[in-house]
Every structure is written in C-alpha cells, then in structure tokens.
Amino acid sequence: MNDVRQPIIVVRKKKHGGGHHGGAWKVAYADFVTALMAFFMVMWLVATMPQEQLGGIAEYFKNPSAVAGTAAAMAPGSNGPGGAGDVPIKMFEHMRNPPGSGQAQMDEDTAQAVRDAADRERLEALQRALEKAVASSQALAPFKDQLLIDITPEGLRIQIVDAENRPMFDLGSPELRDYSRLILSELARYLDQVDNRIAISGHTDNAPYSTANGFGNWELSSLRANAARRALVAGGLREEKLSRVVGLSSSVPFDKTDERNPINRRISIVVLNNAAERSAAERDDALAVVGAPAMVASAPAY
C-alpha cells in the first residue's frame, strides 16, 4: 500500500488595515469647532460690549430667571426651575448696533469731513481774493513784497513783514506807521467776509531790547499785536471774530538762518479753520478740567 501524504491546506484570512469606524470623529470635530467659535464670539462680545451690558449679563448668570430673588431654591422660569428667563438677553443686538451707535459716529465723521472741505474751499477763495487785491489794489499793491499769504494747518495766514526801509512800526515802538494802518484797514474788509475767527501774533527780531523798567521784546511784540487788532477793528473787522492776540517776541523767527533779518519783525494774522478751532476748544476744556491757567503771552492795551 502506497504511503500517500494528504496535502495540508492553510487558509490565511486577509486582514484589511484601518477598518471603517463610522462618522463619530466628524461629529466630535464639529462639536469642537462649534465650541471654539462660540468661545471666540464670547471673548469678542466681552471685549466690545459696554460695561453696563456686561453688568447685565453678569446679573443674568447670577440668577438666570425672569424673577429676581436671593432664595436658595431655584427660581421658576419658562423652561422650568433654574431654566432660562422669560425675557432672553439680546446679546447679538450689540453686534448689529454697536454701543455708541457706530453708524451715527460714522455719519458724524462724514459730515465733519464735508464741513472741513467746505471750510478749506472758503479759505482758498479768500486767499485768491486777497492775492488779486494785493496785485491790483491801489492801497495794497505798493506793499505786495511785504504781504505773504499762504495756507497752513491752522488756516489762511497773512503775514505783514518789515522791509529794510519800510518797517511797520518805529524802532522799539508799538505805534503803527500810517501805511501800516492802511494795509490793515484794507485787509479788514476781506477778513470780515468769512465767519472764521482770527488769531493775531506779533513778532520781533532777536536784537536785544529792554528799558529801565524791564520792558522788552515780549512786551513789545504783544503791544504791536494789540495795535494791529485795533487797526483791524477800526477797518471794519467785528470784535467778536477775534480768537486770540499774542506776542511771541523772537521765539518763532521767519528767517532762522539770520534772526536779525527785518522779515522776522512781522504781524501774523491767521484766519482759523474749523480744525484749529476744535483743537483750541479741546485744549481750553482740558485746561478747565485740571484748573491750569492758559499760558498766553499778553500785555495791557497800549
């Protein structure tokens, strides 16, 4: 009998890696993203909401019901004991209408920009009128080299400067020359055509000057500015349009390379723009709050 060996058959089952686990991980991930978004939204609300609304939310979580009370038992609510209140807090209304009314602030900023643009156009028109008058006026044309007109961050500036042989004032005196009065009288008619207020400053060169009683360049520049004010008012400028009259001595030279240059002796008249007026008002309010006196160089009327 032949010895026939029976073949041994081994059946190996194939193992598939990474079987299907279902969609549970997607649900967990979605929950995580939702929670993360809610967290950032809460943080954003806390950072942007006003204090009084934050206080209301804090009170809500202390006693989350429509009935205020201090009892240990949970207060009843529309969703059962301890449930949400009957009047939910409108948290998302803050997102649509930010505190302080952002849209109203935007509208006011836009309106202010329009007013400032109109104000600048008005001052530029005044500048053109003055330049035309200086070129053609029988009274102003002879002094065109002594009248400097430009636009500055404060507004329209007109500077009347001394010339070597034609000063506005006598040496060391606050008394205006006759032609200086004529210049200021002519300017007054134009300056009174706009509603903007006027600032006047007097300037000297840095030549040492003092009298026996201590009268020096600060007092002299103040008195000269005041003399210019009187001449403008006499020429028709309304008194209420004046914002400030100051003397600055030689502290703001026109020619910084040569502080003895006659051009440094001048009267500066600025037709103030809206921005300069707002800035001055804010400064005055700040000084009033702290009780600090305004530091403005001045001198009694001469």
C-alpha positions as CSV (number, residue, x, y, z in Angstrom):
1,M,0.0,0.0,0.0
2,N,1.5,3.2,-1.1
3,D,2.1,5.9,1.6
4,V,0.3,8.9,0.0
5,R,0.5,12.0,2.1
6,Q,-2.5,14.2,2.2
7,P,-1.8,17.8,1.3
8,I,-2.2,20.3,4.1
9,I,-4.2,23.4,3.0
10,V,-3.7,26.5,5.1
11,V,-6.2,29.2,4.6
12,R,-5.0,32.6,5.7
13,K,-7.5,35.4,6.2
14,K,-6.6,38.7,4.7
15,K,-6.5,41.5,7.3
16,H,-7.6,44.8,6.0
17,G,-5.9,47.8,7.7
18,G,-7.9,50.6,9.1
19,G,-11.4,49.3,9.1
20,H,-14.3,51.7,8.8
21,H,-15.0,53.4,12.2
22,G,-18.1,55.3,11.2
23,G,-18.6,59.1,11.3
24,A,-18.2,59.7,15.1
25,W,-15.0,61.6,14.7
26,K,-16.7,64.1,12.4
27,V,-19.3,64.8,15.0
28,A,-16.7,65.3,17.7
29,Y,-14.7,67.6,15.4
30,A,-17.8,69.6,14.5
31,D,-18.6,70.0,18.2
32,F,-15.1,71.2,18.9
33,V,-15.1,73.8,16.1
34,T,-18.6,75.0,17.2
35,A,-17.3,75.3,20.8
36,L,-14.2,77.1,19.7
37,M,-16.3,79.5,17.6
38,A,-18.6,80.2,20.5
39,F,-15.6,80.8,22.8
40,F,-14.2,83.4,20.4
41,M,-17.6,85.0,20.0
42,V,-18.0,85.3,23.8
43,M,-14.5,86.8,24.0
44,W,-15.3,89.3,21.3
45,L,-18.5,90.3,23.0
46,V,-16.7,90.8,26.3
47,A,-14.1,92.9,24.7
48,T,-16.5,95.2,22.8
49,M,-19.7,95.4,24.9
50,P,-20.1,98.4,27.3
51,Q,-19.7,98.0,31.0
52,E,-23.4,98.3,31.7
53,Q,-24.3,95.5,29.4
54,L,-21.6,93.3,30.8
55,G,-23.1,94.0,34.2
56,G,-26.5,92.9,33.0
57,I,-25.1,89.6,31.7
58,A,-23.3,89.0,35.0
59,E,-26.6,89.5,36.9
60,Y,-28.3,87.1,34.5
61,F,-25.8,84.3,35.3
62,K,-26.1,85.0,39.0
63,N,-29.8,84.5,38.8
64,P,-30.8,83.2,35.3
65,S,-34.5,83.7,35.6
66,A,-37.1,86.3,35.0
67,V,-37.8,86.6,38.8
68,A,-35.2,88.4,40.8
69,G,-34.5,86.9,44.3
70,T,-32.0,85.6,46.8
71,A,-33.6,82.4,47.8
72,A,-31.6,79.2,47.8
73,A,-34.2,77.4,45.7
74,M,-34.0,77.8,42.0
75,A,-36.4,80.4,40.7
76,P,-39.1,79.3,38.3
77,G,-38.7,80.1,34.7
78,S,-40.5,79.4,31.4
79,N,-38.3,76.4,30.9
80,G,-38.7,75.0,34.4
81,P,-36.8,75.6,37.7
82,G,-33.4,77.1,37.1
83,G,-34.1,77.5,33.3
84,A,-33.7,80.5,31.1
85,G,-35.6,83.6,31.9
86,D,-38.8,84.6,30.2
87,V,-37.1,87.6,28.5
88,P,-33.8,86.5,26.9
89,I,-30.9,88.9,26.8
90,K,-30.4,90.3,23.4
91,M,-26.7,89.6,23.1
92,F,-26.5,89.8,19.3
93,E,-28.3,93.1,19.1
94,H,-24.9,94.6,20.2
95,M,-23.4,93.1,17.1
96,R,-25.9,94.8,14.8
97,N,-25.9,98.1,16.7
98,P,-22.6,98.6,18.5
99,P,-22.6,100.8,21.6
100,G,-22.2,104.4,21.0
101,S,-24.0,103.9,17.7
102,G,-21.1,103.3,15.3
103,Q,-23.2,104.2,12.3
104,A,-24.1,107.6,13.9
105,Q,-20.4,108.2,14.6
106,M,-19.6,107.3,11.0
107,D,-22.2,109.7,9.8
108,E,-20.9,112.5,12.0
109,D,-17.3,111.9,10.9
110,T,-18.5,112.1,7.3
111,A,-20.5,115.3,7.9
112,Q,-17.4,116.8,9.7
113,A,-15.2,115.9,6.7
114,V,-17.7,117.7,4.4
115,R,-17.7,120.7,6.6
116,D,-13.9,120.8,6.8
117,A,-13.7,120.5,3.0
118,A,-16.2,123.4,2.5
119,D,-14.2,125.4,5.1
120,R,-10.9,124.9,3.2
121,E,-12.6,125.9,-0.1
122,R,-13.8,129.1,1.6
123,L,-10.4,129.9,2.9
124,E,-8.8,129.2,-0.5
125,A,-11.3,131.5,-2.2
126,L,-10.4,134.2,0.4
127,Q,-6.7,133.6,-0.4
128,R,-7.4,134.1,-4.1
129,A,-9.3,137.3,-3.4
130,L,-6.6,138.7,-1.3
131,E,-3.9,137.9,-3.8
132,K,-5.9,139.6,-6.5
133,A,-6.4,142.6,-4.3
134,V,-2.7,142.8,-3.5
135,A,-1.9,142.7,-7.2
136,S,-4.5,145.3,-8.2
137,S,-5.5,147.4,-5.2
138,Q,-4.1,150.9,-5.3
139,A,-3.7,150.7,-1.5
140,L,-2.1,147.3,-1.3
141,A,-0.1,146.9,-4.5
142,P,2.9,149.0,-3.2
143,F,3.3,146.6,-0.3
144,K,3.0,143.3,-2.2
145,D,6.5,142.3,-1.2
146,Q,5.7,142.7,2.4
147,L,2.4,140.7,2.3
148,L,2.9,137.0,2.5
149,I,-0.2,134.8,2.1
150,D,-0.3,131.0,2.5
151,I,-2.4,128.1,3.8
152,T,-1.1,126.5,7.0
153,P,-2.5,123.6,9.1
154,E,-4.2,126.3,11.2
155,G,-5.9,128.1,8.3
156,L,-5.2,131.1,6.0
157,R,-2.1,133.1,7.2
158,I,-1.4,136.7,6.2
159,Q,2.0,138.0,7.3
160,I,2.9,141.7,7.1
161,V,6.7,141.8,7.4
162,D,9.1,144.6,7.8
163,A,11.3,145.7,4.9
164,E,14.7,147.3,5.3
165,N,13.5,150.8,4.6
166,R,9.8,150.3,5.3
167,P,9.1,149.0,8.8
168,M,5.5,148.6,10.1
169,F,6.5,150.3,13.4
170,D,9.1,152.8,14.5
171,L,12.1,151.2,16.2
172,G,11.2,150.0,19.7
173,S,7.7,151.4,19.4
174,P,4.2,149.8,19.2
175,E,2.9,152.7,17.2
176,L,1.8,151.8,13.7
177,R,3.1,153.7,10.7
178,D,0.4,155.4,8.6
179,Y,0.8,152.9,5.7
180,S,0.7,150.0,8.1
181,R,-2.8,151.2,9.3
182,L,-3.8,151.5,5.6
183,I,-2.8,147.9,4.9
184,L,-4.6,146.6,8.0
185,S,-7.7,148.6,7.2
186,E,-7.8,147.1,3.6
187,L,-7.3,143.6,5.0
188,A,-10.2,144.0,7.5
189,R,-12.8,144.3,4.7
190,Y,-11.8,140.9,3.3
191,L,-11.3,139.1,6.7
192,D,-14.8,140.1,7.7
193,Q,-16.3,138.4,4.7
194,V,-15.9,134.9,6.3
195,D,-17.3,133.7,9.6
196,N,-14.0,132.1,10.7
197,R,-12.3,133.6,13.7
198,I,-9.0,135.5,13.6
199,A,-5.7,135.0,15.6
200,I,-3.1,137.7,15.6
201,S,0.5,137.4,16.8
202,G,3.3,139.9,17.0
203,H,6.9,139.0,16.3
204,T,10.2,140.8,16.8
205,D,13.8,140.0,15.7
206,N,16.3,138.9,18.4
207,A,18.1,142.2,18.7
208,P,18.5,142.9,22.5
209,Y,15.9,145.4,23.6
210,S,14.9,146.5,27.1
211,T,14.0,149.6,29.0
212,A,14.8,150.6,32.6
213,N,11.5,149.1,33.9
214,G,12.2,145.7,32.2
215,F,10.1,146.4,29.1
216,G,11.5,144.1,26.4
217,N,10.7,142.2,23.2
218,W,7.9,140.1,24.8
219,E,6.0,143.2,25.8
220,L,6.8,145.0,22.6
221,S,5.5,142.1,20.4
222,S,2.4,141.9,22.5
223,L,1.7,145.6,22.2
224,R,2.3,145.5,18.4
225,A,-0.2,142.6,18.0
226,N,-2.7,144.6,20.0
227,A,-2.1,147.7,17.9
228,A,-2.8,145.5,14.8
229,R,-6.0,144.3,16.4
230,R,-7.2,147.9,17.0
231,A,-6.4,148.8,13.4
232,L,-8.3,145.8,12.0
233,V,-11.4,146.6,14.2
234,A,-11.2,150.2,13.1
235,G,-11.2,149.0,9.5
236,G,-14.4,147.0,10.0
237,L,-13.5,143.7,11.5
238,R,-16.0,142.6,14.0
239,E,-14.6,142.4,17.5
240,E,-16.2,139.1,18.3
241,K,-14.3,137.4,15.4
242,L,-11.1,137.7,17.3
243,S,-9.9,134.5,18.9
244,R,-6.5,135.4,20.4
245,V,-4.0,138.2,20.3
246,V,-0.5,137.3,21.5
247,G,3.1,138.5,21.5
248,L,5.8,135.9,20.7
249,S,8.9,138.0,20.8
250,S,11.7,136.4,18.7
251,S,10.7,132.8,19.6
252,V,9.4,132.0,16.1
253,P,11.7,133.6,13.6
254,F,10.7,133.7,9.9
255,D,14.3,133.5,8.8
256,K,16.0,131.0,11.1
257,T,19.4,131.5,9.4
258,D,19.5,135.2,10.2
259,E,17.5,136.2,13.2
260,R,18.3,139.9,12.7
261,N,16.7,139.9,9.3
262,P,13.9,142.6,9.2
263,I,11.5,140.0,7.9
264,N,11.4,138.5,11.4
265,R,9.7,141.7,12.6
266,R,6.2,141.0,11.5
267,I,2.5,140.8,12.3
268,S,0.9,137.4,11.6
269,I,-2.9,137.2,11.0
270,V,-4.4,133.7,10.8
271,V,-8.0,133.1,9.6
272,L,-8.5,129.9,11.7
273,N,-10.0,126.8,10.1
274,N,-12.6,124.5,11.8
275,A,-9.9,122.0,12.8
276,A,-7.9,124.7,14.6
277,E,-11.0,126.0,16.4
278,R,-11.8,122.4,17.6
279,S,-8.3,121.9,18.7
280,A,-8.3,125.2,20.7
281,A,-11.7,124.3,22.2
282,E,-10.4,120.9,23.3
283,R,-7.3,122.5,24.8
284,D,-9.4,125.0,26.7
285,D,-11.7,122.3,28.0
286,A,-8.6,120.2,29.2
287,L,-7.2,123.3,31.0
288,A,-10.5,123.9,32.6
289,V,-10.7,120.4,33.9
290,V,-7.3,120.4,35.5
291,G,-7.7,124.0,36.6
292,A,-4.5,125.1,34.9
293,P,-4.2,128.7,33.6
294,A,-3.8,129.3,29.9
295,M,-0.2,130.2,29.2
296,V,-0.6,133.0,26.7
297,A,1.8,135.9,26.4
298,S,-0.1,139.2,26.7
299,A,0.3,142.8,27.7
300,P,-2.1,145.6,28.7
301,A,-3.6,147.7,25.9
302,Y,-1.2,150.4,24.8
